[in-house]
Amino acid sequence: MDKIRFRHLNGFTLLETLVALSVLAISLGVIYQVFSSALQGSSLADDYAKAAMYADSHLSEIGIRVGSLPNISEGAYNDRYRWKLEVQALEASNYPIETVKRYQIVLNVFWKSKKGMRSLRTMTFRLASA
């Protein structure tokens, strides 16, 4: 009887150790995948936030100069983010004040990410003196 009791107290078998290491390896792999995808999502959100900041700044800079801008213009904020601005005068038949013109402004911001080209499109309307 003593021999059987000591046999169970000697430690883990090789099979138990291999199963435990396999479970640990699979768990660490899943955790790595979760952190990796969270990091990629965070990076993408940061890129969109920067693009929105550039677009907002650009639209604020335009202000009431919208009437003197070309219909289509392009440029770059830095070596990563580029922009394309489209200005279109709208019909003012429904607008009661004839000294004011309405404009539709479409601003696209482009940048390259690890998964290809990304873009953010903003559209707004502005009034300017005729």
C-alpha positions in Angstrom: 0.0 0.0 0.0 2.9 2.4 0.8 4.4 1.8 -2.6 1.2 2.9 -4.4 0.9 6.1 -2.3 4.5 7.1 -3.0 4.0 6.5 -6.7 1.4 9.4 -6.9 3.6 11.8 -4.9 6.7 11.6 -7.2 5.5 14.5 -9.5 4.0 15.1 -12.9 4.2 12.7 -15.7 5.7 13.6 -19.1 2.2 13.6 -20.7 0.8 16.0 -18.0 3.7 18.4 -18.6 3.3 18.3 -22.4 -0.5 19.0 -22.1 0.1 21.9 -19.7 2.7 23.4 -22.0 0.4 23.0 -25.0 -2.5 24.8 -23.2 -0.1 27.6 -22.2 1.2 28.0 -25.8 -2.3 28.2 -27.2 -3.4 30.7 -24.5 -0.4 32.9 -25.2 -1.0 32.7 -28.9 -4.6 33.9 -28.5 -3.5 36.7 -26.1 -0.9 37.8 -28.7 -3.6 38.0 -31.4 -5.9 40.1 -29.3 -3.1 42.6 -28.4 -1.9 42.7 -32.0 -5.4 43.5 -33.4 -6.0 46.1 -30.7 -2.7 47.8 -31.6 -3.6 47.9 -35.3 -7.0 49.3 -34.5 -5.4 52.0 -32.3 -3.0 52.9 -35.1 -5.8 53.2 -37.6 -7.9 55.3 -35.3 -4.9 57.6 -34.8 -4.5 58.0 -38.5 -8.2 58.9 -39.0 -7.9 61.4 -36.1 -4.9 63.1 -37.7 -6.7 63.2 -41.1 -9.8 64.8 -39.4 -7.6 67.4 -37.7 -5.9 68.3 -40.9 -9.3 68.6 -42.7 -10.8 70.7 -39.9 -7.8 73.0 -39.9 -7.9 73.3 -43.7 -11.6 74.1 -43.8 -11.1 76.7 -41.1 -8.3 78.3 -43.0 -10.5 78.6 -46.1 -13.0 80.8 -44.3 -14.8 83.3 -46.5 -12.1 83.1 -49.2 -14.1 80.3 -50.8 -15.2 82.5 -53.7 -11.6 83.1 -54.8 -10.5 79.5 -54.7 -10.0 77.4 -57.8 -12.6 74.7 -58.5 -10.1 71.9 -57.9 -6.8 72.1 -56.0 -4.4 69.6 -54.5 -1.5 69.6 -52.1 0.2 67.9 -49.1 0.2 68.6 -45.4 3.4 66.7 -45.0 5.1 63.7 -46.6 2.4 61.3 -45.5 -1.0 63.1 -45.8 -2.2 64.6 -49.1 -5.4 66.6 -49.8 -7.7 67.4 -52.7 -10.2 70.3 -52.5 -13.2 70.7 -54.8 -15.2 73.9 -54.7 -18.5 74.2 -56.5 -20.8 77.2 -56.7 -24.4 76.3 -56.1 -27.6 77.8 -57.6 -28.9 80.6 -55.3 -32.5 80.6 -56.6 -33.9 79.5 -53.2 -31.7 81.8 -51.2 -33.4 85.2 -50.4 -30.2 87.3 -50.3 -28.7 87.9 -53.8 -25.4 89.4 -52.6 -24.4 86.0 -51.1 -23.3 83.0 -53.0 -23.4 79.4 -51.7 -20.6 77.0 -52.2 -20.2 73.3 -51.7 -16.8 72.3 -50.5 -15.5 68.7 -50.6 -12.2 68.0 -49.0 -10.5 64.6 -49.4 -7.5 63.7 -47.2 -5.4 60.7 -48.4 -2.7 58.7 -46.7 -0.9 55.4 -47.1 -1.3 52.8 -44.4 0.0 49.3 -44.0 -3.1 47.9 -45.7 -3.1 50.3 -48.6 -4.4 53.8 -49.3 -6.9 55.3 -46.9 -9.0 58.4 -47.2 -11.3 60.7 -45.3 -13.9 62.7 -47.1 -15.5 65.8 -45.6 -18.2 67.9 -47.2 -19.5 71.3 -46.1 -21.3 74.4 -47.4 -20.1 78.0 -47.1 -21.5 81.4 -47.9 -19.4 84.2 -49.4 -20.2 87.6 -50.8 -21.0 87.6 -54.5 
